[in-house]
Every structure is written in structure tokens, then in C-alpha cells.
């Protein structure tokens, strides 16, 4: 499991090839979680609603929060295309995360059976 937004598969593929792994999808279960249905305003609203003192965005002023949200929106679009390039199963978690998780589990069971 890789968490976060900086994955450089081009950098690790040569190493994996040394071990006979040519295509990631043939050796790994690739699942990407994106938030493609969110707008910039949705990101701002979620930061304000859910941030706690432990979040780095906690306490940002409205201008900084908007900038972070614009970056999140743009990067989400980039990441979606990047995950598609490597044949990830992509799931949108913009809404109803619990149902999305249930669907992921069902899809994994079906894929592995």
C-alpha cells in the first residue's frame, strides 16, 4: 500500500524488472482512490469542516486554504490520469466513502476468485 500523492513508478519499474516484474498490474493489485467529483469549493468546505489540530491545513486563513484547495483539485486531475496510465482500478471517494469501500472489497473478491 502506498499512501500519498507522490509516486514515481517510472523510477521503480527498472528495479522491479530486475525481479521479473514487467507490468505492475501482473504482480500487484492496483487501486487508486481519487476525488474527481469535488470542486475547489468542496475541498475548502471539507478542510473547514473536518480539519483538526493535527492537520497541516488547520488554521490556514481563507486565502491560503483556497490556494491549497486549488492545488488539491489540480493535482487530483493529474493523479487520476497518472493512475490510469498504470492500469489502476480507480475509485472516486468524493462522496459516500463507506459505500465505495464496500464496492472495492467486492471488486477485489471478484478479481481474486
Long-range contacts (C-beta under 8 A, 24 or more apart in sequence): 5-75, 5-79, 7-82, 9-86, 23-87, 24-86, 24-87, 25-86, 25-87, 29-89, 29-108, 29-111, 30-83, 30-86, 30-87, 30-88, 30-89, 31-88, 31-89, 31-90, 31-91, 31-104, 31-108, 32-79, 32-80, 32-83, 32-88, 32-89, 32-90, 32-91, 33-90, 33-91, 33-92, 33-93, 33-100, 34-76, 34-79, 34-80, 34-83, 34-90, 34-91, 34-92, 34-93, 35-72, 35-76, 35-92, 35-93, 35-94, 36-76, 36-77, 36-80, 36-92, 36-94, 37-92, 37-94, 37-95, 38-73, 38-76, 38-94, 39-73, 40-66, 40-69, 40-70, 40-73, 41-69, 42-94, 43-68, 43-69, 43-72, 43-73, 44-69
